[in-house]
């Protein structure tokens, strides 16, 4: 796997105006990967990641693009959560236990 299941995205430009796109960069084995063949023309309803893929193909000579989570950044984030809120902050079953945090946007740019 390249990233966490259900995160990131990947695509390959197949013609000057089309690409094959998957809205996820990682899928466990034996599960279907969602793939669609779509235009590289940007539309108002396109989400942010899809627009980035299209911008890359429309403005560079690249033919493939993958957007994935950075494993080091993920590990650093989990370490910061554990340091501040204890091991329970990453082990808690969110459906059964709620971990209260004091996250504030102005402290976390």
BAMI-333254 format. One record per atom (N, C-alpha, C): z, y, x; residue in three letters. Coordinates in steps of 0.2 Angstrom, whole numbers, padded with zeros to 4 digits, always signed. Atoms other than C-alpha are relative to their C-alpha. Example, Ala and Ser with C-alpha at 12.3 -4.5 7.8 and 13.67 -1.06 7.14 Angstrom:
2
+0000-0006+0004Ala/+0039-0022+0062Ala/+0000+0006+0004Ala/-0001-0006-0004Ser/+0036-0005+0068Ser/+0003+0005-0004Ser/
This chain:
109
+0000-0006+0004Unk/+0000+0000+0000Unk/+0000+0006+0004Unk/+0001-0007-0004Unk/-0004+0018+0006Unk/+0006+0004-0002Unk/-0006-0004+0003Unk/+0010+0026-0005Unk/+0003-0004-0005Unk/-0004+0003+0006Unk/+0022+0023-0019Unk/-0005-0001-0006Unk/+0004+0001+0006Unk/+0014+0015-0034Unk/+0000+0005-0005Unk/+0001-0005+0005Unk/+0007+0027-0046Unk/+0000+0007+0002Unk/+0000-0007-0003Unk/+0007+0042-0034Unk/-0007+0001+0003Unk/+0006-0001-0004Unk/-0007+0050-0025Unk/-0007-0001-0004Unk/+0007+0001+0003Unk/-0026+0048-0028Unk/-0005-0002+0005Unk/+0005+0002-0005Unk/-0042+0042-0020Unk/-0007+0000-0003Unk/+0006+0000+0002Unk/-0060+0044-0021Unk/-0006-0001+0005Unk/+0005+0001-0005Unk/-0077+0041-0013Unk/-0006+0003-0003Unk/+0006-0003+0002Unk/-0093+0052-0015Unk/-0005-0005+0000Unk/+0005+0006+0000Unk/-0107+0040-0020Unk/-0007+0003-0001Unk/+0006-0004+0000Unk/-0121+0053-0023Unk/+0002+0007+0001Unk/-0002-0007-0001Unk/-0123+0071-0021Unk/+0004+0004-0005Unk/-0003-0003+0006Unk/-0116+0075-0038Unk/+0005-0005-0004Unk/-0005+0004+0003Unk/-0105+0060-0042Unk/+0005-0003+0005Unk/-0005+0004-0004Unk/-0089+0051-0035Unk/+0003-0005-0005Unk/-0004+0005+0003Unk/-0079+0036-0039Unk/+0007+0002+0001Unk/-0007-0003+0000Unk/-0061+0042-0043Unk/+0005-0005-0003Unk/-0006+0004+0003Unk/-0044+0033-0045Unk/+0006+0005+0000Unk/-0006-0004+0000Unk/-0029+0043-0050Unk/+0006-0002+0003Unk/-0005+0003-0004Unk/-0018+0032-0040Unk/-0002-0002+0007Unk/+0002+0002-0007Unk/-0018+0029-0021Unk/+0003-0007+0002Unk/-0003+0006-0002Unk/-0008+0013-0022Unk/+0002-0004-0007Unk/-0001+0004+0006Unk/-0007-0002-0034Unk/+0002-0007+0003Unk/-0002+0006-0002Unk/+0002-0018-0032Unk/-0005-0005-0001Unk/+0005+0006+0001Unk/-0008-0034-0029Unk/+0000-0003-0007Unk/+0001+0003+0006Unk/-0015-0042-0044Unk/+0000+0004-0006Unk/+0001-0005+0005Unk/-0015-0026-0054Unk/-0006+0003+0000Unk/+0006-0004+0001Unk/-0030-0017-0060Unk/+0000+0007+0003Unk/+0000-0007-0003Unk/-0035-0001-0050Unk/-0004+0004-0005Unk/+0004-0004+0004Unk/-0041+0012-0062Unk/-0005+0004+0004Unk/+0006-0003-0004Unk/-0058+0018-0056Unk/-0005+0003-0006Unk/+0005-0003+0005Unk/-0070+0030-0065Unk/-0005+0003+0005Unk/+0005-0004-0004Unk/-0087+0037-0059Unk/-0001+0006-0004Unk/+0000-0006+0003Unk/-0087+0055-0063Unk/-0004+0005+0004Unk/+0004-0005-0003Unk/-0097+0071-0059Unk/+0005+0004+0005Unk/-0004-0004-0004Unk/-0091+0082-0044Unk/+0000+0007-0002Unk/-0001-0007+0003Unk/-0093+0097-0055Unk/+0007+0001-0002Unk/-0006-0002+0002Unk/-0077+0106-0058Unk/+0000+0002-0007Unk/-0001-0002+0007Unk/-0071+0107-0076Unk/+0007+0003-0001Unk/-0007-0003+0002Unk/-0057+0117-0084Unk/+0005-0005-0001Unk/-0005+0005+0002Unk/-0048+0101-0090Unk/+0002-0004+0006Unk/-0001+0004-0006Unk/-0048+0093-0073Unk/+0007+0002+0003Unk/-0007-0001-0002Unk/-0030+0091-0066Unk/-0001+0003+0008Unk/+0000-0003-0007Unk/-0025+0099-0049Unk/-0003-0005+0006Unk/+0002+0005-0005Unk/-0028+0083-0038Unk/-0008-0001-0001Unk/+0007+0001+0001Unk/-0045+0080-0046Unk/-0004+0006+0002Unk/+0003-0006-0002Unk/-0050+0098-0043Unk/-0001+0000+0008Unk/+0000+0001-0008Unk/-0045+0095-0024Unk/-0005-0004+0002Unk/+0005+0005-0002Unk/-0056+0080-0023Unk/-0007+0003+0000Unk/+0007-0003+0001Unk/-0071+0089-0030Unk/-0001+0006+0004Unk/+0001-0005-0005Unk/-0068+0104-0019Unk/-0002-0002+0007Unk/+0001+0003-0006Unk/-0068+0093-0004Unk/-0008-0002+0000Unk/+0007+0003+0000Unk/-0085+0085-0009Unk/-0005+0006-0001Unk/+0005-0005+0001Unk/-0093+0101-0014Unk/+0000+0005+0006Unk/-0001-0005-0005Unk/-0088+0111+0001Unk/+0000-0003+0007Unk/+0000+0003-0007Unk/-0088+0098+0016Unk/-0005-0006+0000Unk/+0004+0006+0000Unk/-0098+0083+0022Unk/+0004-0006+0000Unk/-0004+0006+0001Unk/-0084+0071+0019Unk/-0002-0004-0006Unk/+0002+0004+0006Unk/-0087+0056+0008Unk/+0005-0004-0002Unk/-0006+0003+0003Unk/-0070+0049+0005Unk/+0006+0005+0001Unk/-0006-0004+0000Unk/-0053+0057+0001Unk/+0006-0004-0003Unk/-0006+0003+0003Unk/-0036+0050-0001Unk/+0006+0005+0001Unk/-0006-0004+0000Unk/-0020+0060-0006Unk/+0006-0005-0001Unk/-0006+0005+0000Unk/-0004+0050-0002Unk/+0006+0004+0001Unk/-0006-0002-0002Unk/+0014+0053-0001Unk/+0002-0001+0008Unk/-0002+0000-0007Unk/+0021+0056+0017Unk/+0006-0005+0000Unk/-0006+0004-0001Unk/+0033+0041+0021Unk/+0006+0003+0003Unk/-0006-0004-0004Unk/+0043+0052+0033Unk/+0003+0005-0005Unk/-0003-0005+0005Unk/+0045+0066+0020Unk/+0004-0004-0005Unk/-0003+0004+0005Unk/+0050+0053+0007Unk/+0007-0003+0003Unk/-0006+0003-0003Unk/+0063+0045+0019Unk/+0005+0006+0001Unk/-0004-0005-0001Unk/+0070+0062+0023Unk/+0003+0003-0006Unk/-0003-0002+0007Unk/+0072+0067+0005Unk/+0005-0005-0002Unk/-0005+0005+0002Unk/+0081+0051+0001Unk/+0006+0001+0004Unk/-0006-0001-0004Unk/+0093+0054+0016Unk/+0004+0006-0002Unk/-0003-0007+0002Unk/+0096+0072+0010Unk/+0004-0002-0006Unk/-0003+0002+0006Unk/+0100+0065-0007Unk/+0007-0004+0001Unk/-0006+0004-0002Unk/+0112+0052+0000Unk/+0006+0004+0003Unk/-0005-0004-0003Unk/+0121+0064+0011Unk/+0003+0005-0005Unk/-0003-0005+0005Unk/+0124+0077-0003Unk/+0003-0003-0006Unk/-0003+0002+0006Unk/+0127+0066-0018Unk/+0002-0008+0001Unk/-0002+0007+0000Unk/+0131+0048-0011Unk/-0005-0005-0001Unk/+0005+0005+0001Unk/+0122+0032-0011Unk/-0002-0001-0007Unk/+0001+0001+0007Unk/+0123+0031-0030Unk/-0006+0005-0002Unk/+0005-0004+0002Unk/+0110+0045-0031Unk/-0007-0003+0001Unk/+0007+0004-0001Unk/+0096+0033-0025Unk/+0001-0007-0003Unk/-0001+0007+0003Unk/+0103+0017-0032Unk/+0001+0000-0007Unk/-0002+0000+0007Unk/+0108+0022-0049Unk/-0006-0002-0005Unk/+0005+0002+0005Unk/+0099+0015-0064Unk/+0000+0006-0005Unk/+0000-0006+0003Unk/+0094+0031-0072Unk/+0000+0000-0008Unk/-0001+0001+0007Unk/+0094+0024-0089Unk/+0007-0001-0002Unk/-0007+0001+0001Unk/+0112+0019-0088Unk/+0005+0005+0003Unk/-0005-0005-0003Unk/+0120+0032-0077Unk/-0004+0006+0002Unk/+0003-0006-0002Unk/+0116+0050-0074Unk/+0004+0003+0006Unk/-0003-0003-0006Unk/+0119+0058-0057Unk/-0001+0007-0001Unk/+0000-0007+0001Unk/+0123+0076-0059Unk/-0002+0003+0007Unk/+0001-0003-0007Unk/+0115+0087-0045Unk/+0000+0008-0002Unk/+0000-0008+0001Unk/+0115+0106-0042Unk/-0006+0003+0003Unk/+0006-0003-0002Unk/+0097+0108-0038Unk/-0002+0007-0002Unk/+0002-0007+0002Unk/+0091+0126-0038Unk/-0006+0001+0004Unk/+0007-0001-0003Unk/+0073+0131-0035Unk/+0001+0005+0006Unk/+0000-0005-0005Unk/+0078+0146-0025Unk/+0003-0003+0007Unk/-0003+0003-0006Unk/+0087+0135-0012Unk/-0005-0005+0003Unk/+0004+0006-0002Unk/+0073+0122-0011Unk/-0008+0003-0001Unk/+0007-0002+0001Unk/+0056+0131-0008Unk/-0005-0005+0000Unk/
